Amino acid sequence: MLTAAISFLLTAGGVAVAGLRARRRRFRSATRWFAVALLPAGLYLTGLFPLASTIGREFADWATRLVFDPRVWTGLVLLGVSAALLFASRRPGRRGEVESSAERPAAAGAAPERPAVARAPQAPKTSKDPKASGKPQAGKRDDGLGDFADIEEILRKRGI
């Protein structure tokens, strides 16, 4: 019965403050006050005050045990050690350490070698110029970038 009286008094007080705020043309503030004022009555009518009371008592009991009971401190230490071990066991794999060969799967074999750039087929040229013959010159390697020679020449002319 006392809980009902207190909750409805809190609701009435909040509604009064909301009315004063609305009278001063502060409607947004009045709306907030009215919303908060409805909470105590709503909690009482739905029966949540006993639940909140039980939760509050249990939390207070836990906090008291946390401070005064050595078993709780032992549990917290065990949780900390567990977290530290889990963290420490993950670090070596990230630093690049190699696992033992028994744990690794067998390799499928060496990867076949492939050219970096596929060359397009070239049409035969009739020029007597060694560059235009399509054959690589002595001392130079063919890296598949022959198509970019004219672009490179244009850039060189412009000083880029």
DSSP file with accessible surface (Angstrom, degrees, kcal/mol):
  #  RESIDUE AA STRUCTURE BP1 BP2  ACC     N-H-->O    O-->H-N    N-H-->O    O-->H-N    TCO  KAPPA ALPHA  PHI   PSI    X-CA   Y-CA   Z-CA
    1    1 A M     >        0   0  190      0, 0.0     4,-1.9     0, 0.0     5,-0.1   0.000 360.0 360.0 360.0 -38.0    0.0    0.0    0.0
    2    2 A L  H  >  +     0   0  129      1,-0.2     4,-2.5     2,-0.2     5,-0.2   0.873 360.0  55.5 -66.3 -36.1    2.9    2.3    0.8
    3    3 A T  H  > S+     0   0   73      1,-0.2     4,-2.5     2,-0.2    -1,-0.2   0.900 107.0  50.2 -63.1 -39.2    4.4    1.6   -2.6
    4    4 A A  H  > S+     0   0   11      2,-0.2     4,-2.5     1,-0.2     5,-0.3   0.930 110.8  48.6 -65.3 -44.5    1.2    2.6   -4.3
    5    5 A A  H  X S+     0   0   51     -4,-1.9     4,-2.2     1,-0.2    -2,-0.2   0.933 113.6  46.5 -62.7 -44.0    1.0    5.9   -2.4
    6    6 A I  H  X S+     0   0   88     -4,-2.5     4,-2.5     1,-0.2    -1,-0.2   0.927 112.8  49.1 -66.4 -42.9    4.6    6.8   -3.1
    7    7 A S  H  X S+     0   0    1     -4,-2.5     4,-2.1    -5,-0.2    34,-0.3   0.918 113.6  45.5 -66.1 -40.0    4.4    5.9   -6.8
    8    8 A F  H  X S+     0   0   91     -4,-2.5     4,-2.6     2,-0.2    -1,-0.2   0.852 111.6  52.9 -73.8 -29.6    1.2    8.0   -7.3
    9    9 A L  H  X S+     0   0  126     -4,-2.2     4,-2.6    -5,-0.3    -2,-0.2   0.917 109.9  48.5 -67.2 -41.3    2.6   10.9   -5.4
   10   10 A L  H  X S+     0   0  106     -4,-2.5     4,-2.3     2,-0.2    -2,-0.2   0.908 112.3  49.1 -63.5 -39.9    5.7   10.9   -7.6
   11   11 A T  H  X S+     0   0   17     -4,-2.1     4,-2.4    -5,-0.2    -2,-0.2   0.933 111.6  48.4 -64.3 -45.1    3.5   10.7  -10.7
   12   12 A A  H  X S+     0   0   60     -4,-2.6     4,-2.2     1,-0.2    -2,-0.2   0.914 111.8  50.0 -63.5 -41.1    1.4   13.7   -9.4
   13   13 A G  H  X S+     0   0   39     -4,-2.6     4,-2.2     1,-0.2    -1,-0.2   0.917 111.4  48.5 -63.8 -41.9    4.5   15.7   -8.7
   14   14 A G  H  X S+     0   0    9     -4,-2.3     4,-2.4     1,-0.2    -2,-0.2   0.900 110.3  50.7 -65.9 -38.3    5.9   15.1  -12.1
   15   15 A V  H  X S+     0   0   58     -4,-2.4     4,-2.4     2,-0.2    -1,-0.2   0.898 109.1  52.4 -66.9 -36.6    2.7   16.0  -13.8
   16   16 A A  H  X S+     0   0   59     -4,-2.2     4,-2.1     2,-0.2    -2,-0.2   0.926 110.3  47.1 -64.3 -44.4    2.6   19.3  -11.8
   17   17 A V  H  X S+     0   0   48     -4,-2.2     4,-2.3     2,-0.2    -1,-0.2   0.911 111.0  52.3 -63.5 -40.9    6.1   20.1  -12.9
   18   18 A A  H  X S+     0   0    6     -4,-2.4     4,-2.3     1,-0.2    -2,-0.2   0.907 108.1  51.9 -62.2 -38.9    5.2   19.3  -16.5
   19   19 A G  H  X S+     0   0   41     -4,-2.4     4,-2.1     1,-0.2    -1,-0.2   0.907 108.9  49.8 -63.7 -41.0    2.2   21.6  -16.2
   20   20 A L  H  X S+     0   0   95     -4,-2.1     4,-1.3     2,-0.2    -1,-0.2   0.896 111.0  49.4 -64.2 -39.4    4.4   24.5  -15.0
   21   21 A R  H  <>S+     0   0   63     -4,-2.3     5,-2.4     1,-0.2    -2,-0.2   0.897 111.0  49.4 -67.0 -38.5    6.8   23.9  -17.9
   22   22 A A  H ><5S+     0   0   33     -4,-2.3     3,-1.6     1,-0.2    -1,-0.2   0.866 105.9  57.2 -68.4 -34.7    4.0   23.9  -20.4
   23   23 A R  H 3<5S+     0   0  210     -4,-2.1    -1,-0.2     1,-0.3    -2,-0.2   0.836 104.7  51.8 -64.4 -31.6    2.6   27.1  -18.9
   24   24 A R  T 3<5S-     0   0  165     -4,-1.3    -1,-0.3    -3,-0.2    -2,-0.2   0.249 122.2-109.9 -87.6  11.1    5.9   28.8  -19.6
   25   25 A R  T < 5S+     0   0  196     -3,-1.6     2,-0.7     1,-0.2    -3,-0.2   0.796  79.1 131.9  65.8  33.3    5.7   27.6  -23.2
   26   26 A R     >< +     0   0  141     -5,-2.4     4,-2.3     1,-0.2     5,-0.2  -0.681  22.9 163.0-108.8  74.7    8.5   25.1  -22.8
   27   27 A F  H  >  +     0   0  113     -2,-0.7     4,-2.4     1,-0.2    -1,-0.2   0.840  67.5  53.8 -70.8 -34.6    6.6   22.3  -24.5
   28   28 A R  H  > S+     0   0  193      2,-0.2     4,-1.9     1,-0.2    -1,-0.2   0.944 113.2  43.8 -65.6 -43.5    9.5   20.0  -25.2
   29   29 A S  H  > S+     0   0   20      1,-0.2     4,-2.4     2,-0.2    -2,-0.2   0.892 112.4  53.5 -66.8 -38.5   10.6   20.1  -21.6
   30   30 A A  H  X S+     0   0    8     -4,-2.3     4,-2.5     1,-0.2    -1,-0.2   0.903 107.1  52.0 -63.7 -38.7    7.0   19.7  -20.4
   31   31 A T  H  X S+     0   0   96     -4,-2.4     4,-2.4     2,-0.2    -1,-0.2   0.923 109.8  48.7 -64.8 -41.2    6.7   16.6  -22.6
   32   32 A R  H  X S+     0   0  150     -4,-1.9     4,-2.4     2,-0.2     5,-0.2   0.927 111.8  48.9 -63.8 -44.5    9.8   15.0  -21.1
   33   33 A W  H  X S+     0   0  111     -4,-2.4     4,-2.4     1,-0.2    -2,-0.2   0.911 111.5  49.6 -61.7 -41.1    8.7   15.8  -17.6
   34   34 A F  H  X S+     0   0   97     -4,-2.5     4,-1.4     2,-0.2    -1,-0.2   0.912 110.1  50.9 -65.6 -40.7    5.3   14.2  -18.3
   35   35 A A  H  X S+     0   0   56     -4,-2.4     4,-0.6     1,-0.2     3,-0.3   0.928 113.6  44.3 -63.6 -42.7    6.9   11.1  -19.8
   36   36 A V  H >< S+     0   0   89     -4,-2.4     3,-1.0     1,-0.2    -1,-0.2   0.873 108.7  58.5 -70.4 -33.6    9.1   10.6  -16.7
   37   37 A A  H 3X S+     0   0    5     -4,-2.4     4,-0.6     1,-0.2    -1,-0.2   0.812 100.6  56.7 -66.7 -28.4    6.2   11.3  -14.4
   38   38 A L  H 3X S+     0   0   84     -4,-1.4     4,-2.2    -3,-0.3    -1,-0.2   0.700  88.7  79.4 -76.3 -17.9    4.2    8.4  -15.8
   39   39 A L  H <X S+     0   0  104     -3,-1.0     4,-2.8    -4,-0.6     5,-0.3   0.919  88.8  49.6 -60.3 -50.3    7.0    5.9  -15.1
   40   40 A P  H  > S+     0   0   20      0, 0.0     4,-2.2     0, 0.0    -1,-0.2   0.935 114.4  44.9 -58.9 -43.7    6.3    5.3  -11.3
   41   41 A A  H  X S+     0   0   12     -4,-0.6     4,-2.7   -34,-0.3     5,-0.2   0.920 114.4  49.4 -65.8 -40.9    2.6    4.8  -11.8
   42   42 A G  H  X S+     0   0   33     -4,-2.2     4,-1.7     1,-0.2     6,-0.2   0.906 110.6  49.8 -64.3 -41.9    3.2    2.5  -14.8
   43   43 A L  H  X>S+     0   0   67     -4,-2.8     5,-2.1    -5,-0.2     6,-0.9   0.901 113.8  46.3 -63.9 -39.4    5.8    0.4  -12.8
   44   44 A Y  H ><5S+     0   0   84     -4,-2.2     3,-1.0    -5,-0.3    -2,-0.2   0.945 112.1  49.1 -67.8 -47.2    3.4    0.0   -9.9
   45   45 A L  H 3<5S+     0   0  123     -4,-2.7    -1,-0.2     1,-0.3    -2,-0.2   0.800 112.7  47.7 -67.0 -28.3    0.4   -0.9  -12.0
   46   46 A T  H 3<5S-     0   0   95     -4,-1.7    -1,-0.3    -5,-0.2    -2,-0.2   0.565 112.7-117.9 -87.5  -7.7    2.4   -3.6  -14.0
   47   47 A G  T <X5S+     0   0   40     -3,-1.0     4,-0.7    -4,-0.6    -3,-0.2   0.704  75.2 128.7  81.8  20.5    3.8   -5.1  -10.8
   48   48 A L  H  >< +     0   0   75     -5,-2.1     4,-2.8    -6,-0.2     5,-0.2   0.633  52.7  77.6 -85.8 -12.1    7.5   -4.3  -11.7
   49   49 A F  H  > S+     0   0   62     -6,-0.9     4,-2.6     2,-0.2     5,-0.2   0.938  94.9  47.8 -64.0 -43.9    8.3   -2.6   -8.4
   50   50 A P  H  > S+     0   0   83      0, 0.0     4,-2.4     0, 0.0    -1,-0.2   0.911 112.8  50.2 -62.3 -36.4    8.6   -5.9   -6.6
   51   51 A L  H  X S+     0   0   94     -4,-0.7     4,-2.7     2,-0.2    -2,-0.2   0.936 111.0  47.8 -64.7 -44.8   10.8   -7.2   -9.4
   52   52 A A  H  X S+     0   0   57     -4,-2.8     4,-2.6     1,-0.2    -1,-0.2   0.891 111.1  52.3 -63.2 -36.8   13.0   -4.1   -9.3
   53   53 A S  H  X S+     0   0   55     -4,-2.6     4,-2.4     2,-0.2    -1,-0.2   0.921 110.1  47.6 -64.6 -43.6   13.2   -4.5   -5.5
   54   54 A T  H  X S+     0   0   63     -4,-2.4     4,-2.5     2,-0.2     5,-0.2   0.924 112.6  48.8 -63.6 -43.9   14.3   -8.1   -5.9
   55   55 A I  H  X S+     0   0  104     -4,-2.7     4,-2.4     1,-0.2    -2,-0.2   0.922 111.5  50.2 -62.5 -42.7   16.9   -7.2   -8.5
   56   56 A G  H  X S+     0   0   40     -4,-2.6     4,-2.2    -5,-0.2    -2,-0.2   0.915 111.4  47.8 -61.9 -43.8   18.2   -4.4   -6.3
   57   57 A R  H  X S+     0   0  139     -4,-2.4     4,-2.4     2,-0.2    -2,-0.2   0.925 112.5  48.7 -64.0 -43.9   18.6   -6.7   -3.2
   58   58 A E  H  X S+     0   0  109     -4,-2.5     4,-2.4     2,-0.2    -2,-0.2   0.896 111.2  50.0 -64.1 -39.8   20.3   -9.4   -5.2
   59   59 A F  H  X S+     0   0  136     -4,-2.4     4,-2.5    -5,-0.2    -1,-0.2   0.917 110.8  49.7 -64.5 -42.0   22.8   -6.9   -6.7
   60   60 A A  H  X S+     0   0   47     -4,-2.2     4,-2.3     2,-0.2    -2,-0.2   0.906 110.6  50.1 -64.0 -40.3   23.5   -5.5   -3.3
   61   61 A D  H  X S+     0   0   79     -4,-2.4     4,-2.5     2,-0.2    -2,-0.2   0.920 111.3  48.7 -64.1 -42.6   24.1   -9.1   -1.9
   62   62 A W  H  X S+     0   0  117     -4,-2.4     4,-2.4     2,-0.2    -2,-0.2   0.920 110.9  50.1 -62.5 -43.1   26.5   -9.8   -4.8
   63   63 A A  H  X S+     0   0   35     -4,-2.5     4,-1.8     2,-0.2    -1,-0.2   0.897 110.4  50.4 -64.4 -37.7   28.4   -6.5   -4.3
   64   64 A T  H  X S+     0   0   76     -4,-2.3     4,-2.4     1,-0.2     5,-0.3   0.925 111.9  47.0 -65.4 -44.0   28.7   -7.3   -0.6
   65   65 A R  H  X S+     0   0  111     -4,-2.5     4,-2.5     1,-0.2     7,-0.3   0.868 107.7  58.3 -64.2 -35.6   30.1  -10.8   -1.4
   66   66 A L  H  < S+     0   0   39     -4,-2.4    -1,-0.2    -5,-0.2    -2,-0.2   0.912 112.8  38.7 -60.2 -40.9   32.4   -9.3   -3.9
   67   67 A V  H  < S+     0   0   88     -4,-1.8    -2,-0.2    -5,-0.1    -1,-0.2   0.912 130.1  25.3 -78.4 -39.6   34.0   -7.1   -1.3
   68   68 A F  H  < S+     0   0  161     -4,-2.4    -3,-0.2    -5,-0.2    -2,-0.2   0.628  99.3  84.2-107.6 -13.6   34.1   -9.5    1.6
   69   69 A D    >X  -     0   0   34     -4,-2.5     4,-1.3    -5,-0.3     3,-0.6  -0.800  55.6-158.0 -99.9 120.9   34.1  -13.1    0.3
   70   70 A P  H 3> S+     0   0   90      0, 0.0     4,-2.4     0, 0.0     5,-0.2   0.793  91.0  65.4 -66.8 -24.3   37.5  -14.6   -0.7
   71   71 A R  H 3> S+     0   0  185      2,-0.2     4,-2.3     1,-0.2     5,-0.1   0.896 100.0  51.0 -63.8 -37.8   35.8  -17.1   -3.0
   72   72 A V  H <> S+     0   0   31     -3,-0.6     4,-2.4    -7,-0.3    -1,-0.2   0.924 109.9  49.2 -65.7 -41.3   34.6  -14.3   -5.2
   73   73 A W  H  X S+     0   0  133     -4,-1.3     4,-2.3     1,-0.2    -2,-0.2   0.899 110.0  51.8 -64.7 -38.0   38.1  -12.9   -5.5
   74   74 A T  H  X S+     0   0   82     -4,-2.4     4,-2.5     1,-0.2    -1,-0.2   0.919 109.3  50.4 -63.3 -41.1   39.4  -16.4   -6.3
   75   75 A G  H  X S+     0   0   31     -4,-2.3     4,-2.3     1,-0.2    -2,-0.2   0.903 109.7  50.0 -62.7 -41.4   36.8  -16.6   -9.1
   76   76 A L  H  X S+     0   0   76     -4,-2.4     4,-2.2     2,-0.2    -1,-0.2   0.907 110.4  50.3 -65.1 -38.4   37.8  -13.3  -10.5
   77   77 A V  H  X S+     0   0   91     -4,-2.3     4,-2.7     1,-0.2     5,-0.2   0.926 110.0  50.6 -65.1 -42.3   41.5  -14.3  -10.5
   78   78 A L  H  X S+     0   0  114     -4,-2.5     4,-2.4     1,-0.2    -2,-0.2   0.903 109.6  50.3 -63.1 -40.0   40.7  -17.5  -12.3
   79   79 A L  H  X S+     0   0  121     -4,-2.3     4,-2.3     2,-0.2    -1,-0.2   0.912 111.2  49.4 -62.5 -41.0   38.7  -15.6  -14.9
   80   80 A G  H  X S+     0   0   41     -4,-2.2     4,-2.4     2,-0.2    -2,-0.2   0.916 111.1  48.3 -64.8 -42.6   41.7  -13.2  -15.4
   81   81 A V  H  X S+     0   0   77     -4,-2.7     4,-2.6     2,-0.2     5,-0.2   0.919 110.8  51.9 -64.1 -41.9   44.1  -16.1  -15.7
   82   82 A S  H  X S+     0   0   59     -4,-2.4     4,-2.3    -5,-0.2    -2,-0.2   0.936 110.8  47.0 -60.1 -46.0   41.8  -17.8  -18.2
   83   83 A A  H  X S+     0   0   61     -4,-2.3     4,-2.3     1,-0.2    -1,-0.2   0.911 112.1  50.6 -63.4 -40.8   41.6  -14.7  -20.3
   84   84 A A  H  X S+     0   0   59     -4,-2.4     4,-2.7     1,-0.2    -2,-0.2   0.911 110.7  48.9 -64.8 -41.0   45.4  -14.1  -20.2
   85   85 A L  H  X S+     0   0  115     -4,-2.6     4,-2.1     2,-0.2    -1,-0.2   0.911 111.1  49.6 -65.9 -41.0   46.0  -17.7  -21.3
   86   86 A L  H  X S+     0   0  109     -4,-2.3     4,-0.8    -5,-0.2    -2,-0.2   0.920 113.7  46.4 -63.1 -41.2   43.6  -17.4  -24.2
   87   87 A F  H >X S+     0   0  129     -4,-2.3     4,-0.9     1,-0.2     3,-0.7   0.927 113.0  49.1 -66.5 -42.7   45.2  -14.2  -25.3
   88   88 A A  H 3< S+     0   0   55     -4,-2.7     3,-0.3     1,-0.2    -1,-0.2   0.846 105.7  57.2 -68.8 -31.7   48.7  -15.6  -25.0
   89   89 A S  H 3< S+     0   0   84     -4,-2.1     4,-0.3     1,-0.2    -1,-0.2   0.718 105.7  51.4 -74.7 -16.0   47.9  -18.7  -27.0
   90   90 A R  H <X S+     0   0  150     -4,-0.8     4,-0.8    -3,-0.7     3,-0.3   0.735  94.8  72.0 -88.4 -24.6   46.8  -16.7  -30.0
   91   91 A R  H >X S+     0   0  108     -4,-0.9     4,-1.0    -3,-0.3     3,-0.8   0.897  86.9  58.2 -66.2 -42.9   49.9  -14.5  -30.3
   92   92 A P  H >4>S+     0   0   49      0, 0.0     5,-1.3     0, 0.0     3,-0.7   0.890 102.3  55.4 -60.7 -36.1   52.5  -16.9  -31.6
   93   93 A G  H >45S+     0   0   62     -4,-0.3     3,-0.7    -3,-0.3    -2,-0.2   0.828 106.3  51.9 -64.5 -29.1   50.5  -17.8  -34.7
   94   94 A R  H <<5S+     0   0  182     -3,-0.8    -1,-0.2    -4,-0.8    -3,-0.1   0.711  99.6  63.1 -80.9 -19.8   50.2  -14.1  -35.7
   95   95 A R  T <<5S-     0   0  178     -4,-1.0    -1,-0.2    -3,-0.7    -2,-0.2   0.435 118.9-102.9 -87.3   1.5   54.0  -13.6  -35.4
   96   96 A G  T < 5 +     0   0   58     -3,-0.7    -3,-0.2    -4,-0.3     2,-0.2   0.661  61.3 161.4  92.8  14.4   54.7  -16.0  -38.2
   97   97 A E      < -     0   0  135     -5,-1.3     2,-0.4     1,-0.1    -1,-0.2  -0.477  39.1-123.6 -68.3 141.6   55.9  -19.0  -36.3
   98   98 A V        -     0   0  112     -2,-0.2     3,-0.1     1,-0.1    -1,-0.1  -0.693  20.0-131.0 -88.8 134.8   55.7  -22.2  -38.3
   99   99 A E        -     0   0  115     -2,-0.4     5,-0.1     1,-0.2    -1,-0.1  -0.303  40.5 -79.4 -74.9 167.0   53.7  -25.1  -36.9
  100  100 A S    >>  -     0   0   61      1,-0.1     3,-1.1     3,-0.0     4,-1.0  -0.277  39.5-115.0 -65.9 156.7   55.2  -28.5  -36.8
  101  101 A S  T 34 S+     0   0   94      1,-0.3    -1,-0.1     2,-0.2    -2,-0.1   0.744 113.1  63.3 -68.0 -22.7   55.2  -30.5  -40.1
  102  102 A A  T 34 S+     0   0   94      1,-0.2    -1,-0.3     3,-0.0    -2,-0.0   0.818 104.6  46.7 -70.1 -28.7   52.8  -33.1  -38.6
  103  103 A E  T <4 S+     0   0  130     -3,-1.1    -1,-0.2     2,-0.1    -2,-0.2   0.708  99.1  82.3 -85.8 -20.9   50.1  -30.4  -38.2
  104  104 A R  S  < S-     0   0  127     -4,-1.0     2,-0.1    -5,-0.1     3,-0.1  -0.632  83.5-117.3 -86.0 144.2   50.5  -29.0  -41.7
  105  105 A P        -     0   0  123      0, 0.0    -2,-0.1     0, 0.0    -1,-0.1  -0.403  40.4 -93.6 -74.0 154.5   48.8  -30.6  -44.7
  106  106 A A        -     0   0  101      1,-0.1     2,-0.1    -2,-0.1    -5,-0.0  -0.364  44.0-106.6 -67.5 146.8   51.1  -31.9  -47.4
  107  107 A A        -     0   0   95      1,-0.1     3,-0.1    -3,-0.1    -1,-0.1  -0.402  16.0-133.6 -74.3 149.3   51.8  -29.6  -50.3
  108  108 A A        -     0   0  116      1,-0.3     2,-0.2    -2,-0.1    -1,-0.1   0.582  60.9 -89.4 -79.5  -9.2   50.1  -30.3  -53.6
  109  109 A G        -     0   0   59      2,-0.0    -1,-0.3     0, 0.0     2,-0.1  -0.600  62.1 -37.9 123.7 174.5   53.3  -29.8  -55.5
  110  110 A A        -     0   0  103     -2,-0.2     3,-0.0    -3,-0.1     0, 0.0  -0.424  63.3-111.5 -72.2 144.7   55.2  -27.0  -57.1
  111  111 A A        -     0   0   87     -2,-0.1    -1,-0.1     1,-0.1     2,-0.1  -0.512  36.6-108.4 -74.5 139.1   53.2  -24.4  -58.9
  112  112 A P        -     0   0   94      0, 0.0     2,-0.3     0, 0.0    -1,-0.1  -0.416  34.4-110.9 -68.2 145.8   53.6  -24.4  -62.7
  113  113 A E        -     0   0  192     -2,-0.1    -3,-0.0    -3,-0.0     0, 0.0  -0.603  39.0-178.0 -79.3 137.1   55.6  -21.5  -64.1
  114  114 A R        -     0   0  203     -2,-0.3     2,-0.1     4,-0.0     4,-0.0  -0.967  32.4-102.2-131.3 148.5   53.5  -19.1  -66.2
  115  115 A P        -     0   0  108      0, 0.0     3,-0.1     0, 0.0    28,-0.0  -0.404  26.6-130.2 -68.4 147.6   54.6  -16.0  -68.1
  116  116 A A  S    S+     0   0  106      1,-0.2     2,-0.4    -2,-0.1    28,-0.1   0.888  93.8  21.8 -65.9 -39.5   53.7  -12.8  -66.3
  117  117 A V  S    S-     0   0   73     26,-0.1     2,-0.3    -3,-0.0    -1,-0.2  -0.994  81.6-129.0-132.3 128.9   52.1  -11.3  -69.4
  118  118 A A        -     0   0   89     -2,-0.4     2,-0.3    -3,-0.1    -4,-0.0  -0.590  27.3-132.7 -76.6 134.2   50.7  -13.2  -72.3
  119  119 A R        -     0   0  156     -2,-0.3     3,-0.1     1,-0.0    -1,-0.1  -0.669  12.5-125.8 -90.7 143.3   52.1  -12.0  -75.6
  120  120 A A        -     0   0   66     -2,-0.3     2,-0.1     1,-0.1    -1,-0.0  -0.545  38.0 -94.9 -80.1 148.3   49.8  -11.3  -78.6
  121  121 A P        -     0   0  133      0, 0.0     2,-0.4     0, 0.0    -1,-0.1  -0.402  42.4-139.2 -64.8 139.2   50.7  -13.0  -81.8
  122  122 A Q        -     0   0  127     -2,-0.1     3,-0.0    -3,-0.1    -3,-0.0  -0.817   7.1-126.3-104.8 141.9   52.7  -10.8  -84.1
  123  123 A A        -     0   0   77     -2,-0.4     2,-0.1     1,-0.1    -1,-0.0  -0.558  39.1 -98.4 -79.0 144.4   52.3  -10.4  -87.8
  124  124 A P        -     0   0  128      0, 0.0     2,-0.4     0, 0.0    -1,-0.1  -0.401  39.0-149.1 -65.8 138.9   55.5  -11.0  -89.8
  125  125 A K        -     0   0  135      8,-0.3    -3,-0.0     7,-0.1     7,-0.0  -0.863  12.8-155.3-111.1 147.8   57.2   -7.7  -90.8
  126  126 A T        +     0   0  146     -2,-0.4     7,-0.1     2,-0.0    -1,-0.1   0.355  55.6 117.7-102.9   4.8   59.2   -7.2  -93.9
  127  127 A S        -     0   0   63      5,-0.2    -2,-0.1     1,-0.1     0, 0.0  -0.382  62.9-139.8 -73.0 153.2   61.3   -4.3  -92.7
  128  128 A K        +     0   0  206     -2,-0.1    -1,-0.1     4,-0.0     5,-0.1   0.411  69.4 114.4 -91.3   1.6   65.1   -4.8  -92.4
  129  129 A D     >  -     0   0   78      1,-0.1     4,-0.8     3,-0.0     3,-0.3  -0.583  66.7-141.2 -73.0 129.6   65.1   -2.9  -89.1
  130  130 A P  T  4 S+     0   0   76      0, 0.0     5,-0.4     0, 0.0     3,-0.4   0.839 101.6  53.5 -64.5 -29.0   66.2   -5.3  -86.3
  131  131 A K  T >4 S+     0   0  152      1,-0.2     3,-0.7     2,-0.1    -2,-0.0   0.864 109.9  47.4 -70.8 -33.5   63.6   -3.7  -83.9
  132  132 A A  T 34 S+     0   0   20     -3,-0.3    -1,-0.2     1,-0.2    -5,-0.2   0.561  91.7  80.8 -84.6  -8.6   60.8   -4.3  -86.4
  133  133 A S  T 3< S-     0   0   51     -4,-0.8    -8,-0.3    -3,-0.4    -1,-0.2   0.683  97.7-125.7 -74.1 -15.6   61.7   -7.9  -87.1
  134  134 A G  S <  S+     0   0   40     -3,-0.7    -3,-0.1     1,-0.3    -1,-0.1   0.399  73.4 117.7  88.6  -6.5   60.0   -9.1  -84.0
  135  135 A K  S    S-     0   0  160     -5,-0.4    -1,-0.3     1,-0.0    -2,-0.2  -0.780  72.3-110.1 -93.6 140.6   63.1  -10.9  -82.8
  136  136 A P        -     0   0   88      0, 0.0     2,-0.1     0, 0.0     3,-0.1  -0.409  35.1-115.6 -68.4 143.3   64.7   -9.7  -79.5
  137  137 A Q    >   -     0   0   67      1,-0.1     3,-1.6     4,-0.1     2,-0.1  -0.383  37.8 -89.2 -75.6 157.0   68.0   -8.0  -79.9
  138  138 A A  T 3  S+     0   0  106      1,-0.2    -1,-0.1    -2,-0.1     3,-0.1  -0.429 113.5  20.5 -66.2 135.9   71.1   -9.4  -78.4
  139  139 A G  T 3  S+     0   0   89      1,-0.2     2,-0.4    -2,-0.1    -1,-0.2   0.304 105.8  95.4  90.5 -14.0   71.6   -8.3  -74.8
  140  140 A K    <   -     0   0  135     -3,-1.6     2,-0.3     2,-0.0    -1,-0.2  -0.917  66.5-138.4-111.3 142.4   68.0   -7.4  -74.2
  141  141 A R        -     0   0  211     -2,-0.4     2,-0.8    -3,-0.1    -4,-0.1  -0.693  15.1-124.4 -98.0 152.2   65.5   -9.6  -72.7
  142  142 A D        +     0   0   80     -2,-0.3    -1,-0.0     1,-0.1    -2,-0.0  -0.822  35.0 166.8 -96.2 105.2   61.9  -10.0  -73.9
  143  143 A D        -     0   0   79     -2,-0.8    -1,-0.1   -28,-0.0   -26,-0.1   0.267  58.1-104.7-103.5  10.3   59.7   -9.3  -70.9
  144  144 A G  S    S+     0   0   12      1,-0.1     3,-0.3   -28,-0.1    -2,-0.1   0.592  96.6 105.6  82.2   8.7   56.4   -9.0  -72.8
  145  145 A L    >   +     0   0   81      1,-0.2     3,-1.5     2,-0.1     4,-0.2   0.094  35.0 115.2-107.5  22.7   56.4   -5.2  -72.6
  146  146 A G  G >   +     0   0   52      1,-0.3     3,-1.3     2,-0.2     4,-0.3   0.775  67.7  65.8 -63.4 -27.5   57.4   -4.5  -76.2
  147  147 A D  G 3  S+     0   0  112     -3,-0.3     4,-0.4     1,-0.2     3,-0.3   0.738  97.1  56.1 -66.9 -20.5   54.0   -2.9  -76.9
  148  148 A F  G <> S+     0   0  115     -3,-1.5     4,-2.6     1,-0.2    -1,-0.2   0.409  78.6  93.9 -93.6   3.3   54.8   -0.1  -74.5
  149  149 A A  H <> S+     0   0   57     -3,-1.3     4,-2.2     1,-0.2    -1,-0.2   0.912  86.1  47.9 -63.9 -41.7   58.0    1.0  -76.2
  150  150 A D  H  > S+     0   0   95     -4,-0.3     4,-2.2    -3,-0.3    -1,-0.2   0.895 112.6  49.3 -69.3 -34.8   56.3    3.7  -78.3
  151  151 A I  H  > S+     0   0   83     -4,-0.4     4,-2.4     2,-0.2    -2,-0.2   0.929 110.6  50.8 -66.6 -41.6   54.5    5.0  -75.2
  152  152 A E  H  X S+     0   0  111     -4,-2.6     4,-2.2     1,-0.2    -2,-0.2   0.902 109.3  51.2 -61.8 -38.9   57.8    5.1  -73.3
  153  153 A E  H  X S+     0   0   96     -4,-2.2     4,-2.2     2,-0.2    -1,-0.2   0.917 109.1  50.1 -65.8 -41.9   59.4    7.0  -76.2
  154  154 A I  H  X S+     0   0   91     -4,-2.2     4,-1.7     1,-0.2    -2,-0.2   0.932 111.8  48.3 -62.6 -44.0   56.7    9.6  -76.3
  155  155 A L  H  <>S+     0   0   74     -4,-2.4     5,-2.8     1,-0.2     4,-0.4   0.898 110.2  51.8 -64.0 -38.4   57.0   10.1  -72.5
  156  156 A R  H ><5S+     0   0  153     -4,-2.2     3,-0.9     1,-0.2    -1,-0.2   0.890 106.9  53.4 -65.4 -39.3   60.8   10.4  -72.8
  157  157 A K  H 3<5S+     0   0  158     -4,-2.2    -1,-0.2     1,-0.2    -2,-0.2   0.872 110.5  47.3 -62.7 -36.7   60.4   13.1  -75.6
  158  158 A R  T 3<5S-     0   0  195     -4,-1.7    -1,-0.2    -5,-0.2    -2,-0.2   0.453 116.7-114.2 -85.1  -3.6   58.2   15.1  -73.3
  159  159 A G  T < 5       0   0   69     -3,-0.9    -3,-0.2    -4,-0.4    -2,-0.1   0.780 360.0 360.0  80.8  25.7   60.5   14.8  -70.3
  160  160 A I      <       0   0  148     -5,-2.8    -1,-0.2    -6,-0.2    -2,-0.1  -0.805 360.0 360.0-101.5 360.0   58.2   12.8  -68.2
